[in-house]
Amino acid sequence: MNMKTAIITGITGQDGSYLSELLLQNNYHVIGLRRKTSYAQAENIQHLHGRIDLVYGDLLDSFSLAEAIRKYQPDEIYNLASQSYPGESWRLAIETGEITGLGAHRLFEVVRHVKPDCKIYQASSSEMFGEVKQSPQNEQTPFLPVNPYAAAKVYAHNVAKIYAKSYNLFITRGILFNHESPRRGLHFLTQKVTYGAACVKLGIKDSPAQNEQYEPIVNDGKIALGNLDAQRDWGYAKDYVEAIWLMVQQENPGDFVIGTGKIRTVREFCETAFSYVGLNWRDHILIDQRFVRPTETGPTVADPTKAAEVLGWRPKTSFSDMVASMVESNIQKLKKIQ
């Protein structure tokens, strides 16, 4: 069996690290593209040191992309890189458009010229559905983005389809619904909640880690959140990267909605996290208007029928098990620094 070569953008993120593990298990040579600014943020892939190659590559720099693709001649490219905080995309609106939207476009243009037989995976997002008009959402549901991140993802998604059709490129698009894990960044709401639950359980009243307002995530035993009524379809990231890989193994590219098909509120997420450590979430969650988005996506819930029928993919990990794994991971990390 010949060894395949894959390039992953955004390799230091949650999905990039799990995907790297999966590809290594399948005998791939894995190349990770990293921006210079991400070199301090490699915790998720530290355990893969010596098993993957890391090279400079930036979605803002077409030359670096071309250089890497020309050198490694990949069979597959997984574009996971983006400015990936939907809430933060209001503050970083231009940067979000540059990286998440035009960055993907640069990658497709480079592949068209340098390695047109390479298969590409484009990470799309359920955020694209935005102000949803029908529920659940499938591959035919219209996009109505309500934040700069979602708009940038719609741009990249549409350009991916245009390039696939116009230049006969293999660019498959995974419309992934919210997916979490212990490797999720602390700026994401789900990790703030599970980190907070871990802190409170361990008696940490003021957390060492800060939120996007440069305040302790846990401040005097309380966690500041935005809209508790926001509704999402949450799944486990390690399950979702299997779907990503399966999409690229198909004969033809397409759109695939990936989710659990079950909808839950932020309030339910908080309840599940604090219940794991035997606490009442109401005693530790505050509503802070600074964390309420100007416009809210939702309620988003997947119809993953196509993924089940075409890819044979179904989620394996329950919601409660996923949340428990995140809280427990934070407990163990915090114990090491206490």
C-alpha positions in Angstrom: 0.0 0.0 0.0 1.5 3.3 -1.1 1.8 6.0 1.6 -0.4 9.0 0.9 0.7 12.6 1.7 -1.7 15.0 3.2 -1.3 18.7 4.0 -3.4 20.1 6.9 -3.9 23.9 7.4 -4.9 24.7 11.0 -3.1 21.6 12.3 -2.7 23.1 15.8 -6.5 23.3 16.3 -8.8 20.7 17.7 -9.8 19.2 14.4 -6.3 19.4 12.9 -4.8 17.4 15.8 -7.5 14.7 15.7 -7.3 14.5 11.9 -3.5 14.1 12.1 -3.9 11.1 14.4 -6.5 9.5 12.1 -4.3 10.0 9.0 -1.2 8.6 10.8 -3.3 5.5 11.7 -4.0 5.2 8.0 -0.3 5.3 7.0 -0.2 8.9 5.7 2.7 11.3 5.6 1.2 14.3 7.4 2.4 17.9 6.7 1.1 20.7 8.9 1.1 24.3 7.7 1.6 26.8 10.5 1.6 30.5 10.6 4.5 32.1 12.4 2.1 33.4 15.1 0.8 29.9 15.9 4.2 28.5 16.9 3.4 29.1 20.6 0.1 27.3 20.4 1.1 23.7 19.7 -0.3 21.9 22.8 -2.8 19.9 20.8 0.0 18.3 18.6 2.9 18.1 21.1 2.4 14.3 21.4 2.8 14.0 17.6 6.3 15.4 17.6 8.5 13.5 15.3 5.6 11.8 13.5 4.4 14.8 11.5 6.3 17.5 9.5 5.5 21.2 10.3 6.3 23.8 7.8 5.5 27.5 7.4 2.4 28.2 5.5 -0.1 31.1 5.7 -3.5 31.5 4.0 -2.6 35.2 3.6 0.6 34.3 1.7 0.0 32.5 -1.7 3.8 32.0 -2.2 4.1 30.0 1.0 1.2 27.8 0.0 2.6 27.2 -3.5 6.1 26.4 -2.0 4.7 23.8 0.4 2.4 22.2 -2.2 5.1 22.1 -4.9 7.6 20.6 -2.4 5.4 17.8 -0.9 3.1 17.1 -3.9 0.2 16.1 -1.6 -2.6 13.7 -2.5 -5.0 15.5 -0.2 -5.2 18.9 1.4 -7.5 19.6 4.4 -8.2 23.3 4.8 -9.2 23.7 8.5 -7.5 27.0 9.1 -9.7 30.1 9.9 -10.3 32.9 12.3 -12.6 30.4 14.0 -14.4 32.3 16.8 -17.8 33.4 15.4 -18.3 35.8 18.4 -14.9 37.4 18.0 -15.5 37.8 14.2 -17.2 41.1 15.0 -14.1 42.5 16.6 -11.8 40.9 13.9 -14.2 41.3 11.0 -11.6 42.2 8.3 -9.1 39.6 9.5 -11.9 37.0 9.5 -12.7 37.8 5.9 -9.1 37.7 4.8 -8.2 34.4 6.5 -11.5 32.4 6.5 -12.8 33.6 3.1 -10.0 34.9 0.9 -7.5 32.5 2.5 -9.5 29.5 1.2 -9.7 31.2 -2.2 -6.0 31.6 -2.3 -5.5 28.0 -1.6 -7.8 26.8 -4.4 -6.1 29.1 -6.8 -2.7 27.8 -5.9 -3.8 24.2 -6.2 -5.3 24.9 -9.6 -1.9 26.0 -10.9 0.5 23.7 -8.9 -1.3 20.4 -8.1 -4.7 20.2 -9.8 -5.1 16.4 -9.2 -4.9 16.9 -5.4 -8.1 16.3 -3.4 -9.2 19.2 -1.2 -11.4 19.3 1.9 -13.0 22.7 2.7 -14.2 23.2 6.2 -17.6 24.8 6.0 -19.8 25.5 9.0 -23.3 25.3 10.3 -22.9 29.0 11.2 -23.6 29.6 7.4 -27.2 28.8 8.0 -27.5 31.8 10.3 -31.1 33.1 10.5 -32.5 29.7 9.7 -35.9 29.4 7.9 -36.2 25.6 8.2 -35.2 23.0 10.7 -33.3 20.6 10.7 -30.8 21.9 8.1 -29.5 19.7 5.3 -27.4 20.2 2.1 -30.2 22.1 0.4 -31.0 24.5 3.2 -30.3 28.2 2.1 -27.5 30.1 3.8 -28.4 33.3 5.7 -25.3 34.3 7.6 -25.6 36.7 10.5 -22.0 37.3 11.5 -18.7 38.0 9.7 -17.3 34.6 10.3 -20.4 32.9 8.7 -20.3 35.3 5.8 -16.6 34.5 5.2 -17.4 30.7 5.4 -20.2 31.2 2.8 -17.8 32.9 0.5 -15.2 30.1 0.8 -17.9 27.5 0.4 -19.3 29.0 -2.8 -15.8 29.6 -4.3 -15.0 25.9 -3.5 -18.1 24.9 -5.5 -17.3 27.2 -8.4 -13.6 26.0 -8.6 -14.7 22.4 -8.4 -17.1 22.8 -11.3 -15.2 25.3 -13.4 -11.7 23.7 -13.2 -12.7 20.1 -12.5 -11.0 20.2 -9.1 -11.9 17.8 -6.3 -13.0 20.2 -3.5 -15.4 18.5 -1.1 -17.3 20.6 1.5 -18.1 19.5 5.0 -20.8 21.6 6.7 -20.0 20.7 10.2 -22.2 21.6 13.1 -20.7 22.5 16.5 -18.2 19.9 17.7 -16.3 20.0 20.9 -13.6 18.1 22.8 -11.0 18.5 25.5 -8.8 20.1 22.8 -11.2 23.0 22.2 -9.7 26.5 22.6 -10.6 28.4 25.8 -12.3 31.3 23.9 -15.1 28.9 22.8 -18.1 29.0 25.1 -18.2 25.2 25.7 -14.6 25.2 26.9 -15.2 28.2 29.1 -18.1 26.4 30.8 -16.2 23.1 31.3 -13.1 24.9 32.4 -15.2 26.9 34.8 -16.9 23.8 36.2 -13.5 22.3 36.8 -12.2 25.4 38.6 -15.2 25.6 40.8 -15.0 21.9 41.7 -11.3 22.4 42.7 -12.1 25.5 44.8 -10.4 27.9 42.4 -12.4 31.2 42.8 -10.3 33.2 40.3 -9.0 31.2 37.4 -5.5 31.6 35.9 -7.0 31.6 32.4 -8.7 34.7 31.0 -11.6 35.3 28.7 -11.6 37.6 25.6 -12.2 40.6 27.9 -8.9 39.8 29.6 -10.7 38.9 32.9 -10.5 35.6 34.7 -12.9 33.1 33.1 -13.9 32.3 36.7 -14.2 35.5 38.7 -15.1 35.1 42.4 -16.6 31.7 41.6 -18.7 32.9 38.7 -18.6 32.5 34.9 -19.9 35.3 32.7 -21.8 34.1 29.6 -24.0 35.6 27.0 -27.3 34.1 25.7 -28.2 30.9 27.6 -31.2 30.3 25.2 -29.0 29.9 22.1 -29.6 26.4 20.6 -27.0 24.2 18.9 -26.3 20.7 17.7 -23.2 19.7 19.6 -21.1 16.6 18.8 -17.7 15.2 19.5 -14.8 16.4 17.3 -13.0 13.1 17.2 -16.1 11.5 15.6 -16.4 14.4 13.1 -12.9 14.1 11.7 -13.7 10.6 10.6 -16.5 12.1 8.5 -14.0 14.6 7.1 -11.6 11.8 6.0 -14.5 9.8 4.5 -15.6 12.7 2.4 -12.2 12.9 0.7 -12.1 9.2 0.0 -15.2 9.4 -2.2 -15.0 9.3 -6.0 -16.7 12.7 -6.4 -16.8 15.9 -4.2 -20.0 17.2 -2.7 -21.6 18.9 0.3 -22.1 16.9 3.5 -23.9 18.1 6.6 -22.3 16.5 9.7 -24.1 16.7 13.1 -26.0 14.6 15.7 -29.5 15.7 14.7 -30.2 16.7 18.4 -30.6 20.3 19.6 -29.6 21.6 23.0 -29.4 25.0 24.6 -26.4 26.7 26.3 -28.3 26.3 29.5 -28.4 22.5 29.0 -24.7 22.5 28.3 -24.0 24.3 31.6 -26.3 22.0 33.5 -24.6 18.9 32.1 -21.1 20.3 32.9 -21.8 21.3 36.4 -23.8 18.1 37.1 -20.7 16.1 36.3 -18.9 17.6 39.3 -22.0 17.5 41.5 -22.8 21.2 41.4 -25.8 23.4 40.5 -24.9 25.5 37.5 -27.2 28.3 38.6 -24.9 29.1 41.5 -22.0 29.8 39.1 -23.3 31.3 35.8 -23.8 35.0 35.3 -25.4 36.7 32.2 -23.1 39.5 30.8 -24.3 41.5 27.9 -20.8 41.9 26.6 -20.9 38.3 25.5 -24.2 38.5 23.7 -23.7 38.5 20.0 -25.2 41.5 18.0 -27.3 38.9 16.1 -27.6 35.2 17.1 -27.4 32.2 14.8 -29.9 29.5 15.3 -31.5 27.3 16.2 -29.2 25.1 14.2 -29.7 21.3 14.1 -28.3 18.9 11.5 -30.1 16.5 9.2 -27.1 14.1 8.6 -29.0 11.7 6.4 -26.7 12.0 3.4 -23.6 11.4 5.5 -25.2 8.2 6.9 -26.3 7.0 3.4 -23.2 8.0 1.3 -20.4 7.9 3.9 -21.7 5.3 6.3 -21.0 7.8 9.0 -22.9 8.2 12.3 -21.8 9.9 15.6 -20.5 7.5 18.3 -20.1 9.7 21.4 -23.0 10.9 23.5 -23.5 14.5 24.5 -23.0 13.8 28.2 -19.9 11.7 27.6 -18.4 14.5 25.5 -19.1 17.2 28.1 -17.8 14.9 30.9 -14.5 14.3 29.0 -14.0 18.1 28.7 -14.6 18.8 32.4 -12.4 15.9 33.4 -9.6 17.0 31.1 -9.7 20.5 32.6 -9.7 19.1 36.2 -6.6 17.1 35.4 -4.8 20.0 33.8 -5.6 22.3 36.7 -4.4 19.8 39.3 -1.0 19.9 37.6 -0.6 23.6 38.1 -2.3 24.0 41.6 
